[in-house]
Amino acid sequence: MDFNPLWMFLPAAVFKFLGYPVGFVLGGVALLTGLIFFGDMTPAVLVRRIYGLQMSWELIAVPLFIIMGCILERSGAADKLYEAFYVVLASLRGGLAVATVFVCTIFAATTGVMGASVTTMGLLAFPEMLKRKYDQKLAAGTVMTAGCLGIIIPPSIMLVIYGSWAGLSVGALFMACLVPGLVLAALYIVYILIRTGLRPELGPPIQEEGRGVSFRQKCVLLLTGIVPTMFLILTVLGTILLGIATPTEAATLGIAGSLIVAALNRRLKFSLLKESIYRTGRILGMIALIAFGATCFIGVFMALGGGRVVEDLMMGLGFGPWGMLVVMMIIVFLLGMVVDWLAIIMIAVPLFSPIVADLGFDPIWFAVLIVVNLQMSLLTPPFGIAIFYLKGVAPPEVTMANLIRSVVPFVGLITIGLVLVAVFPQLALWLPGVMIR
């Protein structure tokens, strides 16, 4: 029976748009297709694939980074960071938005997850900016986009999963994504300063916050806010970059460090630990469901010759290496609008990796391009999860339509960042080359 495995995507798309969970959709399509073409052996083969995924050593770091982020989210570290930057930058046009980007960048280097930054800054910074007459779209776009830096700035659970799934060094991915993540943060800050410089009413300076606060007091505020977080960054990211610890070992150190930060801020209570463990369990359940479904789907797809079909299709386009790279980035972007990033990684990476190898592109560089691209998937409707995170904590007068409009210029900035990494590969490859040497 001549069957094109690309048809597997049709029922998957239909059931996804009907609102069924993507993990059940992918797993269900894989099971039914496998039973039709491979018979009774399908369930046993799929169970072995799921078992093999569970036995991946690198994935142990995922729950550790998640619980570290959950503890840190409740530790009060972000509160102190924002308070310090608030006082120092409030008198600057767009200063509160710039402070939000700074805090999210530092917070991203400690949590490994995106939701923590968006919800935390949605509770801390967003109401404050609205109170100070900031433009609602500028404030919302800043919180959501800067909060999403957690998926690219290490330690990111996305990078852990990508490295494990693609057979790449997680430590090398951490190093490769650090500079592009900082470039994106710099683009956001420059954009905010230019917009508020041209139109001060979008982000008016807050003069009264700086009165009565001396330079020395500002320095003390910054130090007390930054030092505990920098301690955690050095504990986790520093040990990985210096080759002292593996990501899994560093994640364990990160949990200890986040507990110390919580204790220093007098937030270390049994309720904090209980809530962090419960939330970790919920997040892991979601990740596991999608991962199991995706690994079954891609297993059946590849067994039916799907990898060869995709490779032949891409090679037959006649666009050349860079043209095919653009096509792959467009496919990832479009998938990001409707599918969770985890499913995209688990489906796209096995399909695109052989093509990337044939084209002669560096797999680490290509991974950075995918991760930067997937940052847009968190912001683009209808699936843009960051929009729903902020809507959940925003004041009632903030409409979903305004939140969607607010991400448009920032998606443009991420596209610029993606082009920069594509045109200047050393943005991604310089640090791994230096550190691994």
Secondary structure in CASP SS format (residue, H / E / C, confidence):
PFRMAT SS
TARGET T0000
AUTHOR 0000-0000-0000
METHOD secondary structure of the structure
MODEL  1
M C 1.00
D C 1.00
F C 1.00
N C 1.00
P H 1.00
L H 1.00
W H 1.00
M H 1.00
F H 1.00
L H 1.00
P H 1.00
A H 1.00
A H 1.00
V H 1.00
F H 1.00
K H 1.00
F H 1.00
L C 1.00
G C 1.00
Y C 1.00
P C 1.00
V H 1.00
G H 1.00
F H 1.00
V H 1.00
L H 1.00
G H 1.00
G H 1.00
V H 1.00
A H 1.00
L H 1.00
L H 1.00
T H 1.00
G H 1.00
L H 1.00
I H 1.00
F H 1.00
F H 1.00
G H 1.00
D H 1.00
M H 1.00
T H 1.00
P H 1.00
A H 1.00
V H 1.00
L H 1.00
V H 1.00
R H 1.00
R H 1.00
I H 1.00
Y H 1.00
G H 1.00
L H 1.00
Q H 1.00
M C 1.00
S C 1.00
W C 1.00
E H 1.00
L H 1.00
I H 1.00
A H 1.00
V H 1.00
P H 1.00
L H 1.00
F H 1.00
I H 1.00
I H 1.00
M H 1.00
G H 1.00
C H 1.00
I H 1.00
L H 1.00
E H 1.00
R C 1.00
S C 1.00
G C 1.00
A H 1.00
A H 1.00
D H 1.00
K H 1.00
L H 1.00
Y H 1.00
E H 1.00
A H 1.00
F H 1.00
Y H 1.00
V H 1.00
V H 1.00
L H 1.00
A C 1.00
S C 1.00
L C 1.00
R C 1.00
G C 1.00
G H 1.00
L H 1.00
A H 1.00
V H 1.00
A H 1.00
T H 1.00
V H 1.00
F H 1.00
V H 1.00
C H 1.00
T H 1.00
I H 1.00
F H 1.00
A H 1.00
A H 1.00
T H 1.00
T H 1.00
G C 1.00
V C 1.00
M C 1.00
G H 1.00
A H 1.00
S H 1.00
V H 1.00
T H 1.00
T H 1.00
M H 1.00
G H 1.00
L H 1.00
L H 1.00
A H 1.00
F H 1.00
P H 1.00
E H 1.00
M H 1.00
L H 1.00
K H 1.00
R C 1.00
K C 1.00
Y C 1.00
D C 1.00
Q H 1.00
K H 1.00
L H 1.00
A H 1.00
A H 1.00
G H 1.00
T H 1.00
V H 1.00
M H 1.00
T H 1.00
A H 1.00
G H 1.00
C H 1.00
L H 1.00
G H 1.00
I H 1.00
I C 1.00
I C 1.00
P C 1.00
P C 1.00
S C 1.00
I H 1.00
M H 1.00
L H 1.00
V H 1.00
I H 1.00
Y H 1.00
G H 1.00
S H 1.00
W H 1.00
A H 1.00
G C 1.00
L C 1.00
S C 1.00
V H 1.00
G H 1.00
A H 1.00
L H 1.00
F H 1.00
M H 1.00
A H 1.00
C H 1.00
L H 1.00
V H 1.00
P H 1.00
G H 1.00
L H 1.00
V H 1.00
L H 1.00
A H 1.00
A H 1.00
L H 1.00
Y H 1.00
I H 1.00
V H 1.00
Y H 1.00
I H 1.00
L H 1.00
I H 1.00
R H 1.00
T H 1.00
G H 1.00
L H 1.00
R C 1.00
P H 1.00
E H 1.00
L H 1.00
G C 1.00
P C 1.00
P C 1.00
I C 1.00
Q H 1.00
E H 1.00
E H 1.00
G H 1.00
R C 1.00
G C 1.00
V C 1.00
S C 1.00
F H 1.00
R H 1.00
Q H 1.00
K H 1.00
C H 1.00
V H 1.00
L H 1.00
L H 1.00
L H 1.00
T H 1.00
G H 1.00
I H 1.00
V H 1.00
P H 1.00
T H 1.00
M H 1.00
F H 1.00
L H 1.00
I H 1.00
L H 1.00
T H 1.00
V H 1.00
L H 1.00
G H 1.00
T H 1.00
I H 1.00
L H 1.00
L C 1.00
G C 1.00
I C 1.00
A C 1.00
T C 1.00
P H 1.00
T H 1.00
E H 1.00
A H 1.00
A H 1.00
T H 1.00
L H 1.00
G H 1.00
I H 1.00
A H 1.00
G H 1.00
S H 1.00
L H 1.00
I H 1.00
V H 1.00
A H 1.00
A H 1.00
L H 1.00
N C 1.00
R C 1.00
R C 1.00
L C 1.00
K C 1.00
F H 1.00
S H 1.00
L H 1.00
L H 1.00
K H 1.00
E H 1.00
S H 1.00
I H 1.00
Y H 1.00
R H 1.00
T H 1.00
G H 1.00
R H 1.00
I H 1.00
L H 1.00
G H 1.00
M H 1.00
I H 1.00
A H 1.00
L H 1.00
I H 1.00
A H 1.00
F H 1.00
G H 1.00
A H 1.00
T H 1.00
C H 1.00
F H 1.00
I H 1.00
G H 1.00
V H 1.00
F H 1.00
M H 1.00
A H 1.00
L C 1.00
G C 1.00
G H 1.00
G H 1.00
R H 1.00
V H 1.00
V H 1.00
E H 1.00
D H 1.00
L H 1.00
M H 1.00
M H 1.00
G C 1.00
L C 1.00
G C 1.00
F C 1.00
G H 1.00
P H 1.00
W H 1.00
G H 1.00
M H 1.00
L H 1.00
V H 1.00
V H 1.00
M H 1.00
M H 1.00
I H 1.00
I H 1.00
V H 1.00
F H 1.00
L H 1.00
L H 1.00
G H 1.00
M C 1.00
V C 1.00
V C 1.00
D C 1.00
W H 1.00
L H 1.00
A H 1.00
I H 1.00
I H 1.00
M H 1.00
I H 1.00
A H 1.00
V H 1.00
P H 1.00
L H 1.00
F H 1.00
S H 1.00
P H 1.00
I H 1.00
V H 1.00
A H 1.00
D H 1.00
L H 1.00
G C 1.00
F C 1.00
D C 1.00
P H 1.00
I H 1.00
W H 1.00
F H 1.00
A H 1.00
V H 1.00
L H 1.00
I H 1.00
V H 1.00
V H 1.00
N H 1.00
L H 1.00
Q H 1.00
M H 1.00
S H 1.00
L C 1.00
L C 1.00
T C 1.00
P C 1.00
P C 1.00
F C 1.00
G C 1.00
I H 1.00
A H 1.00
I H 1.00
F H 1.00
Y H 1.00
L H 1.00
K H 1.00
G H 1.00
V H 1.00
A C 1.00
P C 1.00
P C 1.00
E C 1.00
V C 1.00
T C 1.00
M H 1.00
A H 1.00
N H 1.00
L H 1.00
I H 1.00
R H 1.00
S H 1.00
V C 1.00
V H 1.00
P H 1.00
F H 1.00
V H 1.00
G H 1.00
L H 1.00
I H 1.00
T H 1.00
I H 1.00
G H 1.00
L H 1.00
V H 1.00
L H 1.00
V H 1.00
A H 1.00
V H 1.00
F C 1.00
P C 1.00
Q H 1.00
L H 1.00
A H 1.00
L H 1.00
W H 1.00
L H 1.00
P H 1.00
G H 1.00
V H 1.00
M H 1.00
I H 1.00
R C 1.00
END
